[in-house]
Amino acid sequence: AYRLTATESKNDFGREAVETLMAAMNEQPGKAPVMIFAGYVEDMAKFMRANDGLYRRVTYTFEFSDYSPQDLAVILERLVVSKGFRLSPELLADARAKLAALIEK
């Protein structure tokens, strides 16, 4: 979402896109679309400051913690297994410690 308000582009249609989104948010309840804007915290704060009306229209915000290397190891293992493959038992030993260490690098 924050790319819409980035100013580096020569052909910047971001502001127009934000205004179009805001117009859609003005629809009456039941007709207004559900919109999800996603990005890094600082970039999203800049995006929200780009137009005063965004704060009034975006009533809920959620911040999610970054995944830890251990979390990513679990996700990777599940993806690998779901595709019919296996990871080396050595990588999975000690609660996936080696796999998490590789991810952290």
Solvent accessible surface area in square Angstrom, and as a share of the most:
residue,aa,sasa,rsa
1,A,34,0.27
2,Y,52,0.20
3,R,189,0.69
4,L,49,0.25
5,T,11,0.06
6,A,30,0.23
7,T,101,0.59
8,E,152,0.68
9,S,63,0.41
10,K,198,0.84
11,N,115,0.59
12,D,62,0.32
13,F,140,0.58
14,G,8,0.08
15,R,112,0.41
16,E,114,0.51
17,A,34,0.27
18,V,5,0.03
19,E,107,0.48
20,T,89,0.52
21,L,52,0.26
22,M,19,0.09
23,A,61,0.47
24,A,31,0.24
25,M,34,0.15
26,N,95,0.49
27,E,85,0.38
28,Q,114,0.51
29,P,130,0.82
30,G,87,0.84
31,K,135,0.57
32,A,36,0.28
33,P,68,0.43
34,V,139,0.80
35,M,50,0.22
36,I,152,0.77
37,F,43,0.18
38,A,73,0.57
39,G,42,0.40
40,Y,160,0.61
41,V,90,0.52
42,E,147,0.66
43,D,48,0.25
44,M,28,0.12
45,A,36,0.28
46,K,120,0.51
47,F,0,0.00
48,M,15,0.07
49,R,153,0.56
50,A,34,0.26
51,N,41,0.21
52,D,114,0.59
53,G,4,0.03
54,L,1,0.01
55,Y,123,0.47
56,R,165,0.60
57,R,70,0.26
58,V,31,0.18
59,T,103,0.60
60,Y,167,0.63
61,T,106,0.61
62,F,153,0.64
63,E,137,0.62
64,F,176,0.73
65,S,105,0.68
66,D,132,0.68
67,Y,144,0.55
68,S,45,0.29
69,P,40,0.25
70,Q,67,0.30
71,D,61,0.32
72,L,67,0.33
73,A,0,0.00
74,V,31,0.18
75,I,66,0.33
76,L,66,0.33
77,E,33,0.15
78,R,168,0.61
79,L,100,0.50
80,V,27,0.16
81,V,88,0.50
82,S,82,0.53
83,K,146,0.62
84,G,68,0.65
85,F,139,0.58
86,R,220,0.80
87,L,36,0.18
88,S,53,0.34
89,P,111,0.70
90,E,107,0.48
91,L,39,0.19
92,L,51,0.25
93,A,52,0.40
94,D,124,0.64
95,A,72,0.56
96,R,62,0.23
97,A,49,0.38
98,K,101,0.43
99,L,8,0.04
100,A,11,0.09
101,A,52,0.40
102,L,98,0.49
103,I,57,0.29
104,E,127,0.57
105,K,198,0.84
